[in-house]
Amino acid sequence: MVQLVPMFAVLVISGKQYKVKTGDTILVDKLTGEAGDAVTFDTVLLTHDEGKTNIGSPQVAKVKVKAKIIEHIRGEKIDVHRFRAKSRHRRKRGFRAELTKLEIVAVG
């Protein structure tokens, strides 16, 4: 029995690579646009469909990934603590990433 793998693509968003297929929901660095807006990404590095893989050099031609912005959120808080022994030096700093939640509408 041959198991079919649904079509997926590896794309670049803000310098980071994501493996996506239609219907996926991903979190990426904050993008411009409002909730409900459509976004198209054309920097696709690889596609795979029905056992056939297309590897781009550097990108796969004529392939685009369409997504919809669901919402803008803030990520989990990251606390950074610095400590130097024997000098009473302590420093605490926090960070929360600005993220965008995307729903992948179409690949190809």
N, C-alpha and C positions, 0 to 999 in steps of 0.2 A: 504494500500500500504506500503510495506516494503522498506525502503530506505537503500541501501547498502553503507557502509562506506568503502572507499578504505583502503587497508592495510597500516598501519603505525607502526612505532617502536619508542621507546624511547631509545636513546643511550647516552653514555658518551664520550665526546671528551675533553681532557685536564681538566678533573674534573668538567665539566659543562654538564648538561643534555639538550638534544634537541629532540623534537618530529618531526620526518621527515616521508615523504612518497616519492615514486618514482617521480622524476621530480622537487622536491623542490630545492631551492637555499638558502643556509644559510651562515652566516658569523661566523667564529670561530676564536679563537686565532691562531696566526701564526703557520703553520705546515711546516715541512721540505719538500722540493720537488719543482719542477718547474711547471709552468702552463701546463696543459695537462696531467700530471701524474695521475695515478689511485691510490686511497687510499682505504684500507679496514679496517673497524672498527668491532671488534668482541665483544665489551663490550655493549651488548644489554640488557637492563633491562626489556623490555616489548614489546610484539608484539600484534597486533590486526588485525584479518582478518575474514571477513564475520561473525561478531558477536561472534567470538571465541577469547578469550584473553589468552595469555600465559604470566605468570608472572614468572620471573626468581628468583632463590634464590642462589646466588645473581645475576646470569646472565642466560639468556635463552640459552640453549645449541644448538649448530649447526646452529645458525642464525648469519649472517654477513650482514653488510651494505656496499655496494660499492659506492664510490663517485669519482668524477673527480675534480681536482683543476682547477678552472677557472682563478683566478688571485690573486696576493698578493696586498693588499691595506693598506692604513693607515686610521684609523678611524677619527671621528670628534675630534677637539681639545677641551680639557677640561681645563678650567682655574680655578686654585685654589688660592683664595685670603685669606690672614690671616691679622688680624687687632687686635691690642691691644690698647684699649682706653687710653688716657692721657699719652702715652709714645712715640709717634711718631714712632711707630713700624708698618711697613706695609711690606708684603711679597707677591710676585706674582710668581706663578710657573705654567707651562703648561704641558700637557701630551697628546700624541696621541698614541692610541693603534695600534699595528701591527696586521692586520687581514688577513685571508685567506678566499676567496669566494669559496664555494664548491657547486657542483651540484650533487644531489643524483641520482645515476644511477639505483641501484637495492636494494631492501629490501628483505631479506630472504635467 
